[in-house]
Amino acid sequence: MNILAFFSHPDDVEFLCGGTLLKYKKAGHHIFIALTTSGNIGSNVLVGREKIAAVREQEQLEAAKFFDAKVRFLRYNDEGLVDSEQLRRDVINAIRWAQPDVIFTNSPEDRSTDHNVTATVVGRVLLSLVGKNVPSDEKPMTKFPTLFYCDTSAGIHFVPEVYVDITDEYEEKIKALQCHVSQISWMSEYEDQGFTDSCRIHNEFRGLQAGCKYAEAFAAFRLHGVMPDFKLLP
Ligand SMILES: [Zn+2]
């Protein structure tokens, strides 16, 4: 299968579904990553949007090696994402590029602007993926993928529907997350927990709910004719 992780910022992928992607990779599936923004205001140490984006894209490419993933950057401005015709076209292009069986994205319940808009637009374009008259540079899909929303930041407003036990993948997930070196200082701007500590607390809490040591939590997108296939989860 092809698995697409479609998120807002470098580090969202590893934080929110890194363990699940490692399970897919071990099973021989193909991983794709698409990011709407390159997180170009996510630093108070680096100076300038171009510099921040360049550093964070490189960090994302390093992290992607853990999943043998192909990466596509849409390069919208961080915290500036709005639903627009151009964004929808770029999102459709990116999904068609990956031809996914399963998509993971942020949650539309997330009050982070970029997380919210990315999640909303990925869901909104789903019916267009198979349309031959939808403008796109990539070829239309012939089937609808299953779309899973990932956890929100700190799990606020998110009600999990299904869990993936990532206990065996947890250590490797943290190594992938640690590729995002620039975010260690940035996250300390608004969290008392350390960058990897907040991830551990999150995955331990979802593990507590699910009955295992570490877990990632998901909820499925539903629309008439586009029902989720839970059996596709690893
Ligand atoms: Zn994010």
py3Dmol code that shows the C-alpha trace and the ligand (Angstrom):
import py3Dmol

protein = """\
ATOM      1  CA  MET A   1       0.000   0.000   0.000  1.00  0.00           C
ATOM      2  CA  ASN A   2       0.908   3.655  -0.292  1.00  0.00           C
ATOM      3  CA  ILE A   3       0.618   5.628   2.949  1.00  0.00           C
ATOM      4  CA  LEU A   4       0.503   9.437   2.894  1.00  0.00           C
ATOM      5  CA  ALA A   5       1.234  11.553   5.968  1.00  0.00           C
ATOM      6  CA  PHE A   6      -0.166  14.982   5.085  1.00  0.00           C
ATOM      7  CA  PHE A   7       0.530  17.548   7.784  1.00  0.00           C
ATOM      8  CA  SER A   8       1.122  21.233   8.471  1.00  0.00           C
ATOM      9  CA  HIS A   9       4.651  21.458   9.832  1.00  0.00           C
ATOM     10  CA  PRO A  10       7.933  19.600   9.950  1.00  0.00           C
ATOM     11  CA  ASP A  11       7.741  17.423  13.138  1.00  0.00           C
ATOM     12  CA  ASP A  12       3.931  16.885  12.992  1.00  0.00           C
ATOM     13  CA  VAL A  13       4.492  13.608  11.152  1.00  0.00           C
ATOM     14  CA  GLU A  14       6.890  12.139  13.682  1.00  0.00           C
ATOM     15  CA  PHE A  15       5.012  13.463  16.697  1.00  0.00           C
ATOM     16  CA  LEU A  16       1.522  12.396  15.666  1.00  0.00           C
ATOM     17  CA  CYS A  17       1.913   9.186  13.660  1.00  0.00           C
ATOM     18  CA  GLY A  18       5.634   8.333  13.543  1.00  0.00           C
ATOM     19  CA  GLY A  19       5.208   5.002  15.333  1.00  0.00           C
ATOM     20  CA  THR A  20       2.363   3.964  13.038  1.00  0.00           C
ATOM     21  CA  LEU A  21       4.412   4.867   9.942  1.00  0.00           C
ATOM     22  CA  LEU A  22       7.307   2.741  11.235  1.00  0.00           C
ATOM     23  CA  LYS A  23       4.922  -0.214  11.535  1.00  0.00           C
ATOM     24  CA  TYR A  24       3.806   0.293   7.928  1.00  0.00           C
ATOM     25  CA  LYS A  25       7.417   0.539   6.767  1.00  0.00           C
ATOM     26  CA  LYS A  26       8.361  -2.702   8.550  1.00  0.00           C
ATOM     27  CA  ALA A  27       5.458  -4.409   6.761  1.00  0.00           C
ATOM     28  CA  GLY A  28       6.846  -3.296   3.383  1.00  0.00           C
ATOM     29  CA  HIS A  29       4.472  -0.445   2.593  1.00  0.00           C
ATOM     30  CA  HIS A  30       5.528   2.797   0.861  1.00  0.00           C
ATOM     31  CA  ILE A  31       5.502   6.049   2.836  1.00  0.00           C
ATOM     32  CA  PHE A  32       4.938   9.550   1.442  1.00  0.00           C
ATOM     33  CA  ILE A  33       5.063  12.829   3.379  1.00  0.00           C
ATOM     34  CA  ALA A  34       3.474  16.126   2.281  1.00  0.00           C
ATOM     35  CA  LEU A  35       3.632  19.344   4.312  1.00  0.00           C
ATOM     36  CA  THR A  36       1.514  22.429   3.668  1.00  0.00           C
ATOM     37  CA  THR A  37       4.043  24.718   5.391  1.00  0.00           C
ATOM     38  CA  SER A  38       7.727  24.414   6.181  1.00  0.00           C
ATOM     39  CA  GLY A  39       7.193  25.979   9.601  1.00  0.00           C
ATOM     40  CA  ASN A  40       8.944  29.168   8.586  1.00  0.00           C
ATOM     41  CA  ILE A  41       8.264  31.152  11.760  1.00  0.00           C
ATOM     42  CA  GLY A  42       9.048  28.255  14.096  1.00  0.00           C
ATOM     43  CA  SER A  43      12.204  29.641  15.666  1.00  0.00           C
ATOM     44  CA  ASN A  44      13.356  32.521  17.846  1.00  0.00           C
ATOM     45  CA  VAL A  45      16.981  31.518  17.309  1.00  0.00           C
ATOM     46  CA  LEU A  46      17.201  31.390  13.533  1.00  0.00           C
ATOM     47  CA  VAL A  47      16.597  34.679  11.717  1.00  0.00           C
ATOM     48  CA  GLY A  48      14.356  35.047   8.663  1.00  0.00           C
ATOM     49  CA  ARG A  49      11.615  32.907   7.175  1.00  0.00           C
ATOM     50  CA  GLU A  50      13.759  31.560   4.357  1.00  0.00           C
ATOM     51  CA  LYS A  51      16.480  30.454   6.761  1.00  0.00           C
ATOM     52  CA  ILE A  52      14.019  28.785   9.131  1.00  0.00           C
ATOM     53  CA  ALA A  53      12.265  26.982   6.266  1.00  0.00           C
ATOM     54  CA  ALA A  54      15.567  25.737   4.854  1.00  0.00           C
ATOM     55  CA  VAL A  55      16.698  24.354   8.215  1.00  0.00           C
ATOM     56  CA  ARG A  56      13.346  22.745   8.963  1.00  0.00           C
ATOM     57  CA  GLU A  57      13.009  21.179   5.531  1.00  0.00           C
ATOM     58  CA  GLN A  58      16.445  19.632   5.973  1.00  0.00           C
ATOM     59  CA  GLU A  59      15.416  18.317   9.407  1.00  0.00           C
ATOM     60  CA  GLN A  60      12.286  16.825   7.851  1.00  0.00           C
ATOM     61  CA  LEU A  61      14.311  15.130   5.117  1.00  0.00           C
ATOM     62  CA  GLU A  62      16.573  13.591   7.781  1.00  0.00           C
ATOM     63  CA  ALA A  63      13.565  12.344   9.766  1.00  0.00           C
ATOM     64  CA  ALA A  64      11.967  10.958   6.597  1.00  0.00           C
ATOM     65  CA  LYS A  65      14.891   8.554   6.225  1.00  0.00           C
ATOM     66  CA  PHE A  66      13.514   6.581   9.194  1.00  0.00           C
ATOM     67  CA  PHE A  67      10.453   5.796   7.064  1.00  0.00           C
ATOM     68  CA  ASP A  68      12.221   5.606   3.678  1.00  0.00           C
ATOM     69  CA  ALA A  69       9.673   8.280   2.767  1.00  0.00           C
ATOM     70  CA  LYS A  70       9.429  10.550  -0.253  1.00  0.00           C
ATOM     71  CA  VAL A  71       8.750  14.172   0.795  1.00  0.00           C
ATOM     72  CA  ARG A  72       6.832  17.000  -0.898  1.00  0.00           C
ATOM     73  CA  PHE A  73       6.860  20.588   0.439  1.00  0.00           C
ATOM     74  CA  LEU A  74       3.948  22.892  -0.498  1.00  0.00           C
ATOM     75  CA  ARG A  75       5.722  25.891   1.116  1.00  0.00           C
ATOM     76  CA  TYR A  76       2.803  27.997   2.325  1.00  0.00           C
ATOM     77  CA  ASN A  77       3.609  30.463   5.103  1.00  0.00           C
ATOM     78  CA  ASP A  78       3.558  29.120   8.646  1.00  0.00           C
ATOM     79  CA  GLU A  79       0.442  30.218  10.580  1.00  0.00           C
ATOM     80  CA  GLY A  80      -0.838  31.847   7.395  1.00  0.00           C
ATOM     81  CA  LEU A  81      -2.822  28.975   5.952  1.00  0.00           C
ATOM     82  CA  VAL A  82      -6.337  29.688   4.636  1.00  0.00           C
ATOM     83  CA  ASP A  83      -8.646  27.491   2.593  1.00  0.00           C
ATOM     84  CA  SER A  84      -8.297  28.749  -0.988  1.00  0.00           C
ATOM     85  CA  GLU A  85      -8.668  27.465  -4.537  1.00  0.00           C
ATOM     86  CA  GLN A  86      -4.869  27.389  -4.893  1.00  0.00           C
ATOM     87  CA  LEU A  87      -4.368  25.474  -1.640  1.00  0.00           C
ATOM     88  CA  ARG A  88      -7.010  22.929  -2.662  1.00  0.00           C
ATOM     89  CA  ARG A  89      -5.315  22.442  -6.022  1.00  0.00           C
ATOM     90  CA  ASP A  90      -1.921  21.964  -4.366  1.00  0.00           C
ATOM     91  CA  VAL A  91      -3.394  19.519  -1.849  1.00  0.00           C
ATOM     92  CA  ILE A  92      -5.088  17.532  -4.636  1.00  0.00           C
ATOM     93  CA  ASN A  93      -1.806  17.447  -6.555  1.00  0.00           C
ATOM     94  CA  ALA A  94       0.070  16.181  -3.515  1.00  0.00           C
ATOM     95  CA  ILE A  95      -2.481  13.465  -2.760  1.00  0.00           C
ATOM     96  CA  ARG A  96      -2.556  12.333  -6.393  1.00  0.00           C
ATOM     97  CA  TRP A  97       1.276  12.318  -6.384  1.00  0.00           C
ATOM     98  CA  ALA A  98       1.227   9.760  -3.568  1.00  0.00           C
ATOM     99  CA  GLN A  99      -1.782   7.735  -4.829  1.00  0.00           C
ATOM    100  CA  PRO A 100      -2.425   6.694  -1.225  1.00  0.00           C
ATOM    101  CA  ASP A 101      -4.506   3.865   0.186  1.00  0.00           C
ATOM    102  CA  VAL A 102      -4.397   5.553   3.588  1.00  0.00           C
ATOM    103  CA  ILE A 103      -3.926   9.231   4.522  1.00  0.00           C
ATOM    104  CA  PHE A 104      -3.079  10.607   7.955  1.00  0.00           C
ATOM    105  CA  THR A 105      -3.531  14.303   8.638  1.00  0.00           C
ATOM    106  CA  ASN A 106      -3.980  16.757  11.500  1.00  0.00           C
ATOM    107  CA  SER A 107      -7.329  17.040  13.249  1.00  0.00           C
ATOM    108  CA  PRO A 108      -9.930  19.641  12.226  1.00  0.00           C
ATOM    109  CA  GLU A 109     -10.636  19.938  15.973  1.00  0.00           C
ATOM    110  CA  ASP A 110      -7.131  21.334  16.471  1.00  0.00           C
ATOM    111  CA  ARG A 111      -7.248  25.090  17.187  1.00  0.00           C
ATOM    112  CA  SER A 112      -3.778  25.578  15.705  1.00  0.00           C
ATOM    113  CA  THR A 113      -4.591  27.491  12.520  1.00  0.00           C
ATOM    114  CA  ASP A 114      -2.405  25.455  10.183  1.00  0.00           C
ATOM    115  CA  HIS A 115      -3.411  22.115  11.717  1.00  0.00           C
ATOM    116  CA  ASN A 116      -7.069  23.040  11.438  1.00  0.00           C
ATOM    117  CA  VAL A 117      -6.901  24.266   7.831  1.00  0.00           C
ATOM    118  CA  THR A 118      -4.706  21.408   6.593  1.00  0.00           C
ATOM    119  CA  ALA A 119      -7.048  18.826   8.121  1.00  0.00           C
ATOM    120  CA  THR A 120     -10.140  20.575   6.812  1.00  0.00           C
ATOM    121  CA  VAL A 121      -8.849  20.968   3.252  1.00  0.00           C
ATOM    122  CA  VAL A 122      -7.564  17.377   3.015  1.00  0.00           C
ATOM    123  CA  GLY A 123     -11.071  16.217   3.943  1.00  0.00           C
ATOM    124  CA  ARG A 124     -12.799  18.702   1.650  1.00  0.00           C
ATOM    125  CA  VAL A 125     -10.918  17.653  -1.484  1.00  0.00           C
ATOM    126  CA  LEU A 126     -11.381  13.934  -0.989  1.00  0.00           C
ATOM    127  CA  LEU A 127     -14.340  13.627  -3.350  1.00  0.00           C
ATOM    128  CA  SER A 128     -12.389  15.532  -6.047  1.00  0.00           C
ATOM    129  CA  LEU A 129      -9.505  13.056  -6.152  1.00  0.00           C
ATOM    130  CA  VAL A 130     -11.129  10.837  -8.760  1.00  0.00           C
ATOM    131  CA  GLY A 131     -12.513  13.690 -10.913  1.00  0.00           C
ATOM    132  CA  LYS A 132     -10.900  13.824 -14.354  1.00  0.00           C
ATOM    133  CA  ASN A 133     -12.048  17.443 -14.833  1.00  0.00           C
ATOM    134  CA  VAL A 134     -10.537  18.648 -11.564  1.00  0.00           C
ATOM    135  CA  PRO A 135      -7.506  20.782 -12.531  1.00  0.00           C
ATOM    136  CA  SER A 136      -4.356  19.001 -11.476  1.00  0.00           C
ATOM    137  CA  ASP A 137      -0.859  18.214 -12.694  1.00  0.00           C
ATOM    138  CA  GLU A 138      -1.058  14.656 -11.375  1.00  0.00           C
ATOM    139  CA  LYS A 139      -3.246  11.862 -12.638  1.00  0.00           C
ATOM    140  CA  PRO A 140      -6.663  11.335 -10.987  1.00  0.00           C
ATOM    141  CA  MET A 141      -7.048   8.558  -8.464  1.00  0.00           C
ATOM    142  CA  THR A 142      -9.197   5.557  -9.257  1.00  0.00           C
ATOM    143  CA  LYS A 143     -10.338   4.913  -5.687  1.00  0.00           C
ATOM    144  CA  PHE A 144     -10.913   6.825  -2.455  1.00  0.00           C
ATOM    145  CA  PRO A 145      -8.304   6.495   0.272  1.00  0.00           C
ATOM    146  CA  THR A 146      -9.185   5.956   3.930  1.00  0.00           C
ATOM    147  CA  LEU A 147      -8.504   9.174   5.853  1.00  0.00           C
ATOM    148  CA  PHE A 148      -7.524   9.196   9.505  1.00  0.00           C
ATOM    149  CA  TYR A 149      -7.268  12.322  11.625  1.00  0.00           C
ATOM    150  CA  CYS A 150      -4.442  12.313  14.142  1.00  0.00           C
ATOM    151  CA  ASP A 151      -4.379  13.646  17.654  1.00  0.00           C
ATOM    152  CA  THR A 152      -4.509  17.362  18.425  1.00  0.00           C
ATOM    153  CA  SER A 153      -1.770  19.189  20.296  1.00  0.00           C
ATOM    154  CA  ALA A 154      -1.902  17.765  23.849  1.00  0.00           C
ATOM    155  CA  GLY A 155      -5.066  15.873  22.874  1.00  0.00           C
ATOM    156  CA  ILE A 156      -7.351  18.857  23.530  1.00  0.00           C
ATOM    157  CA  HIS A 157     -10.781  18.505  21.847  1.00  0.00           C
ATOM    158  CA  PHE A 158      -9.769  15.138  20.342  1.00  0.00           C
ATOM    159  CA  VAL A 159     -11.832  12.011  20.963  1.00  0.00           C
ATOM    160  CA  PRO A 160      -9.886   8.941  19.782  1.00  0.00           C
ATOM    161  CA  GLU A 161     -11.771   6.302  17.876  1.00  0.00           C
ATOM    162  CA  VAL A 162      -8.981   3.799  17.305  1.00  0.00           C
ATOM    163  CA  TYR A 163      -5.465   3.273  18.640  1.00  0.00           C
ATOM    164  CA  VAL A 164      -2.260   1.799  17.241  1.00  0.00           C
ATOM    165  CA  ASP A 165       0.109   0.151  19.739  1.00  0.00           C
ATOM    166  CA  ILE A 166       3.535   1.656  19.011  1.00  0.00           C
ATOM    167  CA  THR A 167       5.388   0.195  22.001  1.00  0.00           C
ATOM    168  CA  ASP A 168       7.885  -1.667  19.802  1.00  0.00           C
ATOM    169  CA  GLU A 169       8.427   1.376  17.576  1.00  0.00           C
ATOM    170  CA  TYR A 170       8.551   4.033  20.301  1.00  0.00           C
ATOM    171  CA  GLU A 171      12.345   4.338  20.662  1.00  0.00           C
ATOM    172  CA  GLU A 172      12.824   4.666  16.903  1.00  0.00           C
ATOM    173  CA  LYS A 173       9.969   7.174  16.700  1.00  0.00           C
ATOM    174  CA  ILE A 174      11.751   9.379  19.255  1.00  0.00           C
ATOM    175  CA  LYS A 175      14.980   9.166  17.234  1.00  0.00           C
ATOM    176  CA  ALA A 176      13.082  10.367  14.150  1.00  0.00           C
ATOM    177  CA  LEU A 177      11.488  13.180  16.179  1.00  0.00           C
ATOM    178  CA  GLN A 178      14.928  14.252  17.450  1.00  0.00           C
ATOM    179  CA  CYS A 179      15.930  15.087  13.860  1.00  0.00           C
ATOM    180  CA  HIS A 180      13.912  18.287  14.386  1.00  0.00           C
ATOM    181  CA  VAL A 181      16.722  19.892  16.393  1.00  0.00           C
ATOM    182  CA  SER A 182      15.475  23.461  15.835  1.00  0.00           C
ATOM    183  CA  GLN A 183      12.216  22.637  17.594  1.00  0.00           C
ATOM    184  CA  ILE A 184      13.824  21.853  20.938  1.00  0.00           C
ATOM    185  CA  SER A 185      14.313  25.592  21.587  1.00  0.00           C
ATOM    186  CA  TRP A 186      11.089  26.640  19.846  1.00  0.00           C
ATOM    187  CA  MET A 187       8.823  24.313  21.838  1.00  0.00           C
ATOM    188  CA  SER A 188      10.410  25.584  25.068  1.00  0.00           C
ATOM    189  CA  GLU A 189       8.901  28.997  24.208  1.00  0.00           C
ATOM    190  CA  TYR A 190       5.449  27.728  25.175  1.00  0.00           C
ATOM    191  CA  GLU A 191       5.798  24.355  26.896  1.00  0.00           C
ATOM    192  CA  ASP A 192       7.321  23.487  30.254  1.00  0.00           C
ATOM    193  CA  GLN A 193       7.789  19.907  29.112  1.00  0.00           C
ATOM    194  CA  GLY A 194      10.762  19.162  26.886  1.00  0.00           C
ATOM    195  CA  PHE A 195      10.212  18.441  23.182  1.00  0.00           C
ATOM    196  CA  THR A 196      10.517  14.661  23.442  1.00  0.00           C
ATOM    197  CA  ASP A 197       9.007  14.565  26.952  1.00  0.00           C
ATOM    198  CA  SER A 198       5.739  16.019  25.703  1.00  0.00           C
ATOM    199  CA  CYS A 199       5.648  13.301  23.041  1.00  0.00           C
ATOM    200  CA  ARG A 200       6.297  10.581  25.638  1.00  0.00           C
ATOM    201  CA  ILE A 201       3.557  11.903  27.939  1.00  0.00           C
ATOM    202  CA  HIS A 202       1.163  11.977  24.996  1.00  0.00           C
ATOM    203  CA  ASN A 203       1.918   8.441  23.802  1.00  0.00           C
ATOM    204  CA  GLU A 204       1.895   7.075  27.358  1.00  0.00           C
ATOM    205  CA  PHE A 205      -1.508   8.626  27.988  1.00  0.00           C
ATOM    206  CA  ARG A 206      -2.949   7.147  24.789  1.00  0.00           C
ATOM    207  CA  GLY A 207      -1.272   3.854  25.747  1.00  0.00           C
ATOM    208  CA  LEU A 208      -2.976   4.031  29.142  1.00  0.00           C
ATOM    209  CA  GLN A 209      -6.321   4.384  27.375  1.00  0.00           C
ATOM    210  CA  ALA A 210      -5.575   1.628  24.858  1.00  0.00           C
ATOM    211  CA  GLY A 211      -4.091  -0.902  27.296  1.00  0.00           C
ATOM    212  CA  CYS A 212      -0.466  -0.837  26.177  1.00  0.00           C
ATOM    213  CA  LYS A 213       2.717   1.090  27.009  1.00  0.00           C
ATOM    214  CA  TYR A 214       2.703   3.586  24.099  1.00  0.00           C
ATOM    215  CA  ALA A 215      -0.009   4.303  21.542  1.00  0.00           C
ATOM    216  CA  GLU A 216      -1.027   6.768  18.833  1.00  0.00           C
ATOM    217  CA  ALA A 217      -4.691   7.730  18.550  1.00  0.00           C
ATOM    218  CA  PHE A 218      -6.818   8.345  15.472  1.00  0.00           C
ATOM    219  CA  ALA A 219     -10.356   9.191  14.366  1.00  0.00           C
ATOM    220  CA  ALA A 220     -11.749   8.381  10.928  1.00  0.00           C
ATOM    221  CA  PHE A 221     -13.162  10.726   8.269  1.00  0.00           C
ATOM    222  CA  ARG A 222     -16.610   9.782   7.031  1.00  0.00           C
ATOM    223  CA  LEU A 223     -18.597  10.949   4.025  1.00  0.00           C
ATOM    224  CA  HIS A 224     -21.220   9.249   1.898  1.00  0.00           C
ATOM    225  CA  GLY A 225     -19.396   6.790  -0.336  1.00  0.00           C
ATOM    226  CA  VAL A 226     -16.103   7.339   1.491  1.00  0.00           C
ATOM    227  CA  MET A 227     -16.313   5.164   4.586  1.00  0.00           C
ATOM    228  CA  PRO A 228     -13.103   4.244   6.441  1.00  0.00           C
ATOM    229  CA  ASP A 229     -11.523   0.807   6.267  1.00  0.00           C
ATOM    230  CA  PHE A 230     -10.094   0.227   9.746  1.00  0.00           C
ATOM    231  CA  LYS A 231      -8.456  -3.024   8.621  1.00  0.00           C
ATOM    232  CA  LEU A 232      -5.881  -0.936   6.753  1.00  0.00           C
ATOM    233  CA  LEU A 233      -4.316   0.198  10.040  1.00  0.00           C
ATOM    234  CA  PRO A 234      -1.167  -1.724  11.044  1.00  0.00           C
TER     235      PRO A 234
END
"""
ligand_1 = """\
1
ZN
Zn 2.279 21.432 13.752
"""
view = py3Dmol.view(width=600, height=400)
view.addModel(protein, "pdb")
view.setStyle({"model": 0}, {"cartoon": {"style": "trace"}})
view.addModel(ligand_1, "xyz")
view.setStyle({"model": 1}, {"stick": {}})
view.zoomTo()
view.show()
